[in-house]
Amino acid sequence: MRLPRWRVVLAVGMWVAVTFAVSTPAQAQTGVTEVCRFRDSRFTEISGMARSLLHPHVLWLHNDSGGGPYLYAVDERTCVTLATIKIQGAPARDFEGIATARLSNGDAVIWLGDVGDNRDSWPYLRLHRILEPAVLTNETVTPTDTFRFTYPDGPHNTEAVMAFGDHVWVVTKQLAHGALYSVPLKRKGVAVARKLRTEGGLVTDGAVSPDGTKYVLRDYVNAEVLTGLPPGRSTGFFALPFQLQGEGITWTADGTALLITSERDARLIRVEPAAMPVRTP
């Protein structure tokens, strides 16, 4: 998301607040490792990241608004781009969230959220369901389904999309606090998301672990791990290594660590939650 001026000021304030806590390079912090750096010039604002279910060591990335209807398959060990997927028939108003899941019928799918309603004005948001390509090659694909939804109390900006099995959840991004919602997958009309609980402010991403035993939410500064599927139970918060406008997060394949990205920082960083000081809720 390209931040309005007041949000830039807020981000700078966050940076000042965490500078003393995160004053050493990522590789020098306990439980934090810089994996690699993205060098693809098209990655101008990495806003979402999810793990491939079909291809080992591959992540799916997308840019923020203005980046076009594209997904990128990237090697998580080298940050090298392996394939570019154009999404046919998916207007990229503002892609802000991505998740992968294996449906009950066995299909591995990518959920791409056109949900970044920065002005809280859209009549509905879109979730595109895309079959994950079995072969990594540059190609154009069409979503198998597109689901439209809105919120019971009106439009909200959203940046976190999570999925597991046949279920999809989103978290709205608001200043003081957002909320966690379950999204009904109706092929016709506009569904109304069901609120599960209130969350913290400025949530920028989230991800369910590969085995579905936990999930994570992040903002620009902190991460929160919760047990079970949403709504889950919080195990506490911990500080993330600083990246200006950090937005993306996903789990490693074994579900023991997290990978994080930023719109303004080329580093892919691995974070070990077990090694991080935790603040209980």
N, C-alpha and C positions, 0 to 999 in steps of 0.2 A: 504494500500500500504506500503510495506517495503521500507523505504526511502533510496535513495542513500546518500552518505556522505554529498554532498553539500546541500541536502534538510534537513538533520539532523541539519547542522549548521544554516540553515535558520530558522528551527523550534525553535532552542535554542534562536536565536536572537529575534524571536517573543515572546518567553517566557519572556526574559529580558524586552522587550518593554511593556508588559502588566502586569508585576508583581506588579507594584505600583498601577495599576488600579484595579487589582483583587487580593488583598492581604488578603482577609478575606474568611472564609469558605463559601461554596455556600449557606448554610442555613442562613447566616448572611447578605447576599446581598439583597437589595430591589428587589422584583420581581423574585427572584431565589430560588428554593427549590430543595434539593436533595430528589428524590422520593424513590430510593432503590439502591442496588448494585448487579450487576451480579456476581453470584458465580459458574456458570457453567464453569468448567475447559476447555471446548472446545472453549470458547469465547476468543481466543487469540488475535484477531485483528478485533473488530467489525467495519465494514466498511460501512454498509448500514442498514437502518431501515425504515419501512413503517407500517402504521396502517392497521389492518385487517378490511375488510368491512363486514365480516360475523360474527365475534366473538367479542363481547364487551370487552374492556380492554385488547385486545391482540395486540401485535406488532410482525411483521416479521423481523428477523435479519439475516444477513449473515456475514461471516468472509471475510477477504481479501484473496489475492492469497495464495495458499497452503492449504486453509481451506476445499477444496473439494466441490463437488456440493451439498451443503446442505443449507436448510433454517430451521430456528428455530422459533417456536411460543413461545412467552414469555409473561407472565402476566405483564402488565405495572405498576401494583400496588406493586408487590413483587419482580419483576425481576426473578421469577421462570420459568424455561423452562417447557413448557406444551407438546410440540411435536417436533419431528425432521423429516423433509421431505427430502428425497434424490431425486435429480432431475436426472432422467434417460435420457441419451443421450444429456447431456449438459456439454461438457468439460469445466472445471473451469479454464480457462487460468488465468483470474484475474477478479472475480466478484467485481464490484466497485459501483454499484448503484441498487436501488430497488424502486419500486413504486407500488401502487395499484390503480385500477380504475374499475368503473362499465361501461361496454360497452353499446352501444346503444341497443343491444339485451338483456340486463339485466344481462349478466354474470359478476360476480365479478372475476377479474383477478389480478394476480401478474406479474409485469414486472421485470425481473431479467436481469441486464446488465453485459455482459461479455465484458467490455469496458475499463479496466485499462491497456491501452497500454503505459506502462512507458517509452519505448524507441521510441515511435512514429514510429513504424515500421510495424504494422500489415496491411495486405491487406484489412481487413474489421473487423468491430466489430459486436457483436451479441446481439440481444435483444430476450430473451426467454419469451413467453407469456404462463402463467400457470394458469389453473383454480384454484381459491382458494379452498382448501379442505373444505367441509361442516362440517366435523367432525375432531376434533383435535386428531390425533393419529399418532404414528410413522408409516410411510409408504413411498413407492416409487411412484413417479408420473412422467409422461412424459409431456413436454410442448405441448400445442395444436399447437403452431406455433413457429418457430424461424426465425427472420428477420435479414438480414445482411445489413450493411450500412457502408459507409465511408464518408469522407468530401471532398468538392470540391477542397481544396488546399492541400490534402494529409493527412496522418495519424496524429491523435492527441490523447494524453492521455485524458481520460474522467472519471469523478467520480460522476457526478450528473445526475440522471435519474428522470424525472417527467412525470406524466400522468394524464389525465382527460378525461372521455368519451372514444372516439376512438383515441385520440391524444396522442403522446409521444414527449417529448422534452428532449434534453441533453445539458449539458454545458461542454465545454472542460476545462481541467485544465492545464493552462500554467503559466509561472512565471510572466510575465509582465501583461498579460491579456488573458482571454479566450474568448469564444463566445457561444451564445445561438443558438441552431439549432432545427428546426422541422425535425422529422425523418419520411420519407414516409414508409409506411408499405407494402412493396412488397414481396410477397411470393416467387418469383423467382428472381434470380440474386442478384446483390448488388446495393442497392439504394444509392443515393447521398443526404445527408442531406442538408437542406436549411437553410442558415444562416439568423438569424433574427436581431441580433445586437451583438456588442462587450460587454463583461462583464469584471469584475475585474479579477485579477490574483488569482491562487490557489484556485478556487472554488472546495470544496470537497463534497457538497451535495446540494439538493434542494427538495422542496415538495410543491405540490398544496394543498390548504386548502380543507377540505371535501366538502364545498359547491361551490368550484371553483371561489370564489370571489377574491382570492389573492393567492400569492405563496411566498416562501422564498428561498433565496440562502444563503449559508454560506461558509466561508473559515475557516482557523485555528483560527481566532481571532474575526471576525465580522459576523453579519447577516444582510441581506437586505430584507425588505418586500416590495413587489410590488403588486399593485392592478390589478385585472383582471387576465385573463389567459395570458401566455407568448405570446408576449413580455412584456405586462403590463407597469405599470408606477411606478417608485420608490417612496416610502414614506420616505426613509431615511435608514441610517445604525445605528446599535447599537452594543456595545461590548458584546460578549458572555462570560459567566464565563469560566475561563481558564481550559482547559483539554489538556494535552499533546497529540498532533496529533488528535484533535477533528475532526470527519468526519461526523457522522450521524446526521440527523435532520428530524423531522416529526411534524405534528400538533396534538394537542389534538383533541378528538372527536368533541368538540363544536367549534373548530377553533379559540379559543381565546388565546391559549398558545402554546408553542413549547416544544418538548422534544429533548434533544441532548445527543449524546454518543461519545465515543472516542475509538481509537485503543489501547490506553495506560492507560486508566482510567476506573475502573469498575462502576463508578457512572452513573445512569440515572438521568438527571437533567431537571427540568421544568423551563422554562423561560417565563415570562409574558412581551411580547413586549410593552404593554401599560404602564408598569412601568419603562421602560428603557430609559435613556437619548438618544435622537435620533439626529444624524447629517444628515442634508439634503444634497442630492447629488449636 
